[in-house]
């Protein structure tokens, strides 16, 4: 029962923390995505970099790497298709990283030609490099797969919105949560009986 509850909360995305590639700095163009990267670069280019790249002043909130949505020139974009079950609810969460200038990005989740979720984010310029966990969003799947996309809309050469910890997981249904809770209560009761 515990394994079932854990599986329901597993990240459905590959490399949501951008730990691949595991290098100090990697520029990725469309069609040059390394094995295990999991994302398709849809426009321009993006950069994956580790904490050491910034001299320990902009540490990724998850793991040691993060993604800059602008590699060379103007805003880059990424997308990833993942399996869903129609009618089920999913939760999307992620972190955005702030550089010194105003930054913005557009995020969407689509199924075929239908947009399930769409949101824009903007961050003012700052003198320090900071991360912010965006408010998690919930959506209901309409088919057997969906595609999540992120597109930088205001960055320029090597200075775009940063992403990390992108996670999409199935929202546990109330009935399964009741069963999980009942199982935990039963486990606690059996331990209490053994202790007596």
Residue frames relative to the residue before (quaternion, step in Angstrom):
aa qw qx qy qz dx dy dz
X 1.0000 0.0000 0.0000 0.0000 0.00 0.00 0.00
X 0.6460 0.5050 -0.3168 0.4768 3.57 1.00 -0.82
X 0.6366 0.5250 -0.3317 0.4573 3.60 0.97 -0.82
X 0.6389 0.5317 -0.3259 0.4505 3.60 1.01 -0.79
X 0.6660 0.4912 -0.3074 0.4697 3.60 0.96 -0.82
X 0.6437 0.5162 -0.3224 0.4640 3.57 1.03 -0.76
X 0.6511 0.5233 -0.3190 0.4478 3.57 0.94 -0.88
X 0.6347 0.5448 -0.3323 0.4358 3.59 1.04 -0.75
X 0.7278 0.4107 -0.2293 0.4991 3.59 1.17 -0.52
X 0.4178 0.7193 -0.4656 0.3019 3.62 1.24 0.13
X 0.5249 -0.6235 0.4781 0.3274 3.56 -1.13 0.71
X 0.3323 -0.7679 0.5211 0.1686 3.57 -0.78 1.06
X 0.6286 0.5419 -0.3263 0.4526 3.58 1.29 -0.21
X 0.3999 -0.6653 0.5739 0.2609 3.54 -1.22 0.56
X 0.8705 0.0396 -0.0348 0.4893 3.57 -0.98 0.91
X 0.1448 0.8244 -0.5286 0.1415 3.57 0.92 0.94
X 0.6947 0.4402 -0.2695 0.5010 3.58 1.24 -0.37
X 0.3962 -0.7624 0.4354 0.2688 3.59 1.34 0.12
X 0.2816 0.7697 -0.5186 0.2433 3.58 0.99 0.86
X 0.6935 0.3431 -0.2507 0.5817 3.59 1.31 -0.15
X 0.5024 -0.2350 -0.8230 0.1225 1.57 -1.58 1.94
X 0.4291 -0.7033 0.5186 0.2287 3.54 -1.16 0.75
X 0.3913 0.6838 -0.5090 0.3467 3.54 0.35 1.30
X 0.6598 -0.4999 0.3727 0.4195 3.57 -1.26 0.27
X 0.7867 -0.0920 0.1036 0.6016 3.57 1.02 -0.87
X 0.0556 0.7830 -0.6177 0.0473 3.58 -0.98 0.90
X 0.2290 -0.7369 0.6239 0.1237 3.57 -0.88 1.01
X 0.0675 -0.8100 0.5825 0.0018 3.60 -0.80 1.03
X 0.1609 -0.7731 0.6115 0.0504 3.53 -0.85 1.12
X 0.6556 -0.4840 0.3701 0.4460 3.62 -1.19 0.28
X 0.8069 0.2521 -0.2072 0.4924 3.56 -0.91 0.96
X 0.7036 0.4213 -0.2760 0.5012 3.62 1.24 -0.09
X 0.2881 0.7857 -0.5052 0.2110 3.60 1.24 0.37
X 0.4077 -0.7289 0.4880 0.2536 3.63 -0.74 0.98
X 0.6570 -0.5022 0.3914 0.4037 3.56 -1.26 0.46
X 0.8027 0.2685 -0.2128 0.4881 3.57 -0.91 0.93
X 0.4762 0.6840 -0.4422 0.3314 3.59 1.24 -0.19
X 0.3007 -0.8182 0.4475 0.1996 3.58 1.09 -0.72
X 0.7302 0.3868 -0.2118 0.5219 3.58 1.14 -0.57
X 0.3123 -0.6885 0.6118 0.2327 3.55 -1.25 0.50
X 0.3197 -0.7002 0.5989 0.2211 3.57 -0.93 0.88
X 0.2235 -0.8400 0.4882 0.0777 3.56 -0.45 1.24
X 0.8013 0.0491 -0.0269 0.5956 3.61 1.11 -0.57
X 0.8584 0.0851 -0.0850 0.4987 3.54 -1.17 0.73
X 0.5683 -0.5798 0.4303 0.3945 3.62 -0.68 -0.98
X 0.2127 -0.7468 0.6170 0.1278 3.54 -1.34 0.38
X 0.2779 -0.7505 0.5765 0.1649 3.57 -1.30 0.29
X 0.1669 -0.7272 0.6550 0.1196 3.54 -1.10 0.79
X 0.0588 0.8099 -0.5784 0.0771 3.57 -0.81 0.99
X 0.3979 -0.7199 0.5167 0.2375 3.54 -1.16 0.59
X 0.7352 -0.4335 0.2957 0.4291 3.55 -1.33 0.19
X 0.6362 0.5518 -0.3317 0.4252 3.58 1.02 -0.78
X 0.5478 0.6268 -0.3943 0.3895 3.60 1.15 -0.57
X 0.7444 0.3599 -0.1955 0.5273 3.57 1.08 -0.74
X 0.5172 -0.6621 0.4098 0.3552 3.59 1.22 0.21
X 0.6531 -0.5434 0.3096 0.4269 3.58 1.12 0.65
X 0.5541 0.6272 -0.3961 0.3779 3.62 1.18 0.34
X 0.7667 0.2519 -0.1308 0.5759 3.61 1.26 -0.20
X 0.0546 0.8619 -0.5009 0.0565 3.54 0.82 1.04
X 0.5297 -0.6460 0.4593 0.3020 3.55 -0.94 0.98
X 0.4714 -0.6884 0.4656 0.2953 3.62 -0.93 0.78
X 0.7604 0.2079 -0.1412 0.5988 3.59 1.24 -0.40
X 0.8288 0.0635 -0.0734 0.5510 3.59 -0.59 1.07
X 0.6288 -0.5595 0.4007 0.3618 3.56 -1.19 -0.59
X 0.7183 0.4012 -0.2357 0.5172 3.62 1.28 -0.07
X 0.0540 -0.7666 0.6376 0.0534 3.54 -1.29 0.42
X 0.4248 -0.7007 0.5229 0.2348 3.55 -1.33 0.24
X 0.2090 -0.7196 0.6492 0.1303 3.56 -1.04 0.91
X 0.3736 -0.7702 0.4774 0.1982 3.58 -0.64 1.12
X 0.7030 0.3309 -0.2798 0.5640 3.59 1.26 0.12
X 0.1830 -0.7751 0.5981 0.0894 3.52 -0.71 1.12
X 0.7817 -0.1023 0.1298 0.6013 3.56 0.33 -1.30
X 0.8279 0.1883 -0.1840 0.4952 3.55 -1.08 0.85
X 0.8069 -0.2775 0.2048 0.4795 3.60 -0.66 -1.06
X 0.8398 -0.3086 0.1575 0.4179 3.53 -1.41 0.05
X 0.2383 -0.7583 0.5962 0.1130 3.49 -1.02 0.94
X 0.1901 -0.7800 0.5850 0.1153 3.53 -1.31 0.20
X 0.1283 -0.7710 0.6193 0.0747 3.55 -1.26 0.52
X 0.0214 -0.7818 0.6220 0.0383 3.56 -1.25 0.41
X 0.0394 -0.7742 0.6308 0.0338 3.54 -1.31 0.41
X 0.2744 -0.7469 0.5873 0.1484 3.55 -0.99 0.93
X 0.0333 -0.8026 0.5947 -0.0320 3.56 -0.94 0.93
X 0.5635 -0.6218 0.4365 0.3245 3.57 -1.22 0.57
X 0.0273 -0.7822 0.6224 -0.0045 3.55 -1.10 0.81
X 0.3084 -0.6874 0.6108 0.2437 3.53 -1.39 0.06
X 0.4828 -0.6831 0.4619 0.2947 3.58 -0.68 1.06
X 0.7972 0.2842 -0.2355 0.4777 3.55 -0.98 0.93
X 0.6135 0.5386 -0.3536 0.4567 3.62 1.24 -0.23
X 0.4036 -0.7079 0.5324 0.2294 3.55 -1.19 0.65
X 0.1169 -0.7845 0.6085 0.0243 3.54 -1.08 0.87
X 0.2798 -0.7488 0.5829 0.1455 3.54 -1.20 0.65
X 0.1394 -0.7768 0.6120 0.0522 3.56 -0.92 1.01
X 0.0868 0.7789 -0.6180 0.0619 3.57 -0.87 0.94
X 0.1166 0.7833 -0.6045 0.0860 3.57 -1.17 0.59
X 0.3943 -0.6813 0.5662 0.2446 3.53 -1.38 0.28
X 0.1717 -0.7354 0.6401 0.1414 3.54 -1.19 0.61
X 0.2440 -0.7717 0.5748 0.1204 3.54 -1.09 0.79
X 0.3054 -0.7829 0.5274 0.1247 3.51 -0.96 0.95
X 0.2028 -0.7377 0.6339 0.1131 3.53 -1.00 0.92
X 0.7496 -0.4500 0.2479 0.4173 3.62 -1.17 -0.10
X 0.7207 0.3954 -0.2537 0.5098 3.63 1.16 -0.35
X 0.6450 -0.4846 0.4010 0.4340 3.56 -1.29 0.21
X 0.0445 -0.8055 0.5904 -0.0244 3.55 -0.90 0.99
X 0.0050 0.7935 -0.6084 -0.0127 3.53 -1.18 0.50
X 0.0655 -0.7807 0.6200 0.0436 3.52 -1.26 0.46
X 0.2854 -0.7110 0.6137 0.1910 3.52 -1.32 0.41
X 0.1103 -0.7804 0.6146 0.0333 3.56 -0.95 0.95
X 0.0660 0.7951 -0.6023 0.0276 3.58 -1.05 0.70
X 0.1635 -0.7117 0.6689 0.1388 3.51 -1.35 0.43
X 0.0045 -0.8183 0.5733 -0.0405 3.56 -0.68 1.10
X 0.1558 -0.7304 0.6534 0.1236 3.53 -1.33 0.44
X 0.8018 -0.0749 0.0014 0.5929 3.55 -0.26 1.25
X 0.7854 -0.2492 0.2117 0.5256 3.56 -0.64 -1.11
X 0.6079 0.5755 -0.3429 0.4261 3.60 1.29 -0.09
X 0.2986 -0.7294 0.5884 0.1808 3.55 -0.93 0.95
X 0.2552 -0.7783 0.5614 0.1181 3.56 -0.69 1.16
X 0.7978 0.0096 0.0714 0.5986 3.55 1.02 -0.90
X 0.0717 0.7872 -0.6086 0.0683 3.57 -0.99 0.83
X 0.1051 0.7973 -0.5811 0.1245 3.57 -0.81 0.99
X 0.2083 -0.7505 0.6128 0.1334 3.56 -1.14 0.70
X 0.1376 -0.7788 0.6098 0.0523 3.54 -1.14 0.74
X 0.0238 -0.7855 0.6184 0.0019 3.57 -1.04 0.79
X 0.0975 -0.7844 0.6117 0.0306 3.54 -1.00 0.88
X 0.4081 -0.7082 0.5121 0.2640 3.61 -0.83 0.93
X 0.6299 -0.5250 0.4100 0.3993 3.55 -1.26 0.36
X 0.0890 -0.7917 0.6041 0.0200 3.55 -1.17 0.60
X 0.4837 -0.6588 0.4907 0.3020 3.56 -1.15 0.54
X 0.7380 0.3086 -0.2098 0.5623 3.57 1.26 -0.26
X 0.4775 -0.6504 0.5140 0.2912 3.54 -1.27 0.45
X 0.0747 0.8259 -0.5490 0.1042 3.59 -0.46 1.18
X 0.3092 -0.7165 0.5978 0.1835 3.53 -1.29 0.57
X 0.0698 -0.7773 0.6240 0.0389 3.55 -1.20 0.60
X 0.3115 -0.7157 0.5837 0.2238 3.57 -0.91 0.88
X 0.3453 -0.7438 0.5360 0.2007 3.56 -0.70 1.10
X 0.6143 -0.5524 0.4127 0.3837 3.56 -1.18 0.59
X 0.4536 -0.6955 0.4753 0.2909 3.62 -0.70 1.01
X 0.2232 -0.7661 0.5939 0.1021 3.55 -1.13 0.77
X 0.2269 -0.7633 0.5914 0.1268 3.55 -1.14 0.68
X 0.0143 0.7881 -0.6152 0.0152 3.57 -1.05 0.76
X 0.3636 -0.7030 0.5693 0.2224 3.54 -1.28 0.46
X 0.4152 -0.7247 0.4984 0.2324 3.56 -0.75 1.09
X 0.2510 -0.7817 0.5574 0.1233 3.56 -1.12 0.72
X 0.7934 0.1742 -0.1037 0.5739 3.58 1.25 0.00
X 0.7088 -0.4665 0.3296 0.4139 3.57 -1.28 -0.29
X 0.7832 0.1003 -0.1008 0.6053 3.59 1.28 -0.04
X 0.0949 -0.7599 0.6399 0.0637 3.53 -1.32 0.38
X 0.2743 -0.7484 0.5817 0.1622 3.56 -1.27 0.38
X 0.1851 -0.7585 0.6164 0.1021 3.55 -0.88 1.00
X 0.0609 -0.8073 0.5869 -0.0115 3.56 -0.96 0.93
X 0.0975 -0.7506 0.6505 0.0626 3.53 -1.23 0.67
X 0.0125 -0.7988 0.6003 -0.0377 3.58 -0.86 0.99
X 0.3530 -0.7107 0.5652 0.2254 3.59 -0.78 1.01
X 0.1452 -0.8318 0.5335 0.0483 3.59 -0.83 0.96
X 0.7930 0.2756 -0.1769 0.5137 3.63 1.18 0.04
X 0.5373 0.6613 -0.3984 0.3395 3.60 1.22 -0.10
X 0.1577 -0.7493 0.6298 0.1302 3.50 -1.37 0.12
X 0.8617 -0.2295 0.0730 0.4466 3.54 -1.37 0.31
X 0.8649 -0.0887 0.0115 0.4940 3.56 -0.53 1.26
X 0.6991 0.4301 -0.2482 0.5145 3.58 1.19 0.32
X 0.3385 0.7559 -0.4910 0.2701 3.56 0.54 1.17
X 0.6901 -0.4197 0.3664 0.4619 3.52 -1.35 -0.09
X 0.2848 -0.7537 0.5717 0.1549 3.55 -1.01 0.85
X 0.1741 -0.7737 0.6038 0.0811 3.55 -1.18 0.69
X 0.1376 0.7585 -0.6351 0.0485 3.54 -1.25 0.52
X 0.8348 0.2561 -0.1709 0.4563 3.53 -1.32 0.35
X 0.2327 0.7710 -0.5578 0.2006 3.60 0.93 0.84
X 0.0369 0.8190 -0.5625 0.1071 3.55 -0.60 1.19
X 0.0016 -0.7510 0.6603 0.0047 3.56 -0.98 0.90
X 0.0798 0.8063 -0.5781 0.0960 3.56 -0.68 1.11
X 0.5700 -0.5884 0.4608 0.3415 3.52 -1.23 0.58
X 0.3678 -0.7060 0.5579 0.2346 3.57 -0.93 0.91
X 0.4337 -0.7031 0.4840 0.2886 3.63 -0.66 1.02
X 0.4398 -0.6832 0.5139 0.2751 3.55 -1.00 0.81
X 0.6396 -0.5568 0.3590 0.3899 3.62 -1.06 0.67
X 0.6447 0.5276 -0.3363 0.4392 3.63 0.94 -0.81
X 0.6751 0.4765 -0.3087 0.4710 3.60 0.94 -0.81
X 0.6146 0.5316 -0.3537 0.4632 3.59 1.11 -0.59
X 0.6259 0.5201 -0.3356 0.4745 3.61 1.05 -0.75
X 0.6552 0.5027 -0.3145 0.4681 3.59 0.94 -0.86
X 0.6375 0.5240 -0.3203 0.4652 3.57 1.00 -0.86
X 0.6637 0.5026 -0.2961 0.4682 3.59 0.94 -0.92
X 0.6379 0.5221 -0.3193 0.4674 3.59 1.01 -0.82
X 0.6436 0.5259 -0.3147 0.4584 3.55 1.01 -0.82
X 0.6508 0.5040 -0.3153 0.4723 3.59 0.99 -0.80
X 0.6429 0.5109 -0.3245 0.4693 3.60 1.00 -0.81
X 0.6488 0.5158 -0.3137 0.4632 3.58 0.99 -0.83
X 0.6376 0.5230 -0.3153 0.4697 3.57 1.02 -0.81
X 0.6596 0.5009 -0.3058 0.4697 3.58 0.94 -0.87
X 0.6521 0.5147 -0.3169 0.4576 3.61 0.98 -0.83
X 0.6686 0.4912 -0.3146 0.4612 3.61 0.94 -0.82
X 0.6292 0.5167 -0.3399 0.4708 3.60 1.05 -0.66
X 0.6329 0.5302 -0.3308 0.4571 3.57 1.03 -0.83
X 0.6535 0.5154 -0.3182 0.4539 3.60 0.98 -0.85
X 0.6553 0.5110 -0.3093 0.4625 3.59 1.02 -0.81
X 0.6570 0.5273 -0.3141 0.4377 3.57 1.06 -0.73
X 0.6520 0.5382 -0.3092 0.4355 3.61 1.17 -0.61
